[in-house]
Amino acid sequence: MATEPQDPETTPDPAAATEVDPPARQAAPGERRAGLPARTSPPPASDSPPLDVARLVVELAEDKKAADIVLLEIAPFTTVADYLVICSGGSERQLDAIADAVIAGLKHAGLPIVGREGEPASHWVLIDAGAVIVHVFAPPEREYYALEKLWADAKTVIQVQ
């Protein structure tokens, strides 16, 4: 039985790995990647100085009876944020009230909120307000994570007992 000679370029090599899915195509500059929502406006920007935003956060937390409020200037040590606000709440309900008040107050002032992480049930809520990061802790978690010790070299701008 005679067989026709096969073209080596079109004949698959059984030893060669076969590609199941083609590699993902890189998005061109300015092109939206598949699966991501399209932004209809530019990201919010704040004209307020970060220290003013941080002081507003302290006032908002104080209005909800947050305990042991500390405002640290962390700009010399990181590019993540300029200021860090750390405070405590006595119950899950108070943690939620403090976090909600900070977010509502910043939004009312026209300031951007990048995100909120954590739930009162986890005893730690983090609010990212761009140049200001806010940590709202239950006292045991605050003592355990000891962020004030981690940022011991940072300047304490405000401390409310």
N, C-alpha and C positions, 0 to 999 in steps of 0.2 A: 504494500500500500504506500503510495507516494503522498507526501504532504508538501504543501506549498511552503516555501521559505517565508518566515514572518519578519516583519519590519521590527528591528530591535527598539525603535523609539516608541512604538505603539504597543508592544508586548509587555504586559505587566511582569515585573520581577517578583516571583513568589516570596523571596527573602526580604524584599524591601517592605518597610513599614507603610501601611496605608493610612492616609489621613482621614479621620472620621469627619471632623468639622474643619472648615477652612479657618485660618487664623483671623482673629478679630481685626477689622479694618480700623486704623487709627483715624480719629476725627480730624478733619482739617481745621486750621485755626479759625475760630469764630463759629464753627459748626457744632451743633448740639449732639452729644452722644445719645444713642438709643437708650430708652428707659428712663432718662432723666427729664423732669418737668422743665418746661421752658420758662425762663424768668421774663416777666412782662415789663419789669422796670429795673433800674439799676439798684444794687444793694443799698440799703439806707446808710447814710453817713451822718455823723454828728458834728456840729460846729461847736458844741460845748466842750470846754476844757475837761479832760478826764478827772481832775481833782474836784471840779464842781459836780460831776456825775457821781463820783464816789461819796461826796458829802451828802448829796441828795439820797443816795442809797442808805447811808447811816441814819438820816432823819426818818426815812420811810420805815426802816426796821425798828427804830426807836418808838415810832408811833404805834407799832404793834407789840410793844413791850418785849422786844428781843433783849436778851441778857448778854452781858460781856461782849459788847460790840468793839471790834478792833479794826482800824483802817491802816493798812500797811502800804508803803510805797515800794513796789517791787520792780519798777522800771530799770534801775541800774543792774538788775540781776537776770532779767529775762525779756524776751521780745513778745511773750505771750500776752501780757497785759501791763498796764502801768500801776494799777492799784488792786489790792485784794481786801475785801471786806469779809470778816468772819464774825458770825454771831450765833447765839444759841436760843432755842425755844424749849419750853418745858414739856410740851406734849406734841403728838403728831398733828393735832389740830392747829396748834400754834405755829409749828413749822410751816404748815400749808398756808396759814394766814400771813405769815411774814413774807414768804416767797411770792404769794399772790399780790400782796401790797407793793412789794418792790417792783414787780413786773408792771402792774397797773400804773403805778406812779411814774415809772420811766416812760411808759407809752404815752401817758397823759402829757408829759413834758416834751413829747415828740422825739424821744431818744430811742435808738434801735435796741432790740433784744435779739441776740444771736441765737440763744437757745436756753433751755431749761433741762436739767438732767436730774434724775433721782425722784423719789417719791417720799412723802412724809413717813410712810411705813418703813422705809429703809433708814430713817433717822438722819438723812443727809440730802439736802437739796442744793444743787449748784445752779447758779444763774450766770450766763455769759452775756455781759452787756458791752462787749467789745473791749475797750480799754480798762474795764472794771469787771473783776470776777467776784461773785458773791457766794459764800459758803454759809448755809444755814444748817446747823448741827443740833442734834440732841446732845446733852452734856456728856454722856459716856463715849459717844463716837468722837466728839470734839477732843476729849482727853486722849483717846486712843490714837487718833491720827496726828494730833499735836502739830497742826500747821504753823502755829506761832513759833514753835521751836525749829521747824523746817526752814522758816523764813526769818530766823533770829537776827540775821544781819540787816534786814529791811528796816527802814525808818518807820516808827510808829507815829502816824499823823494824828489820829484820834483814838482815844480809848474811853469807852463809856461803860461804867460798872453797873 
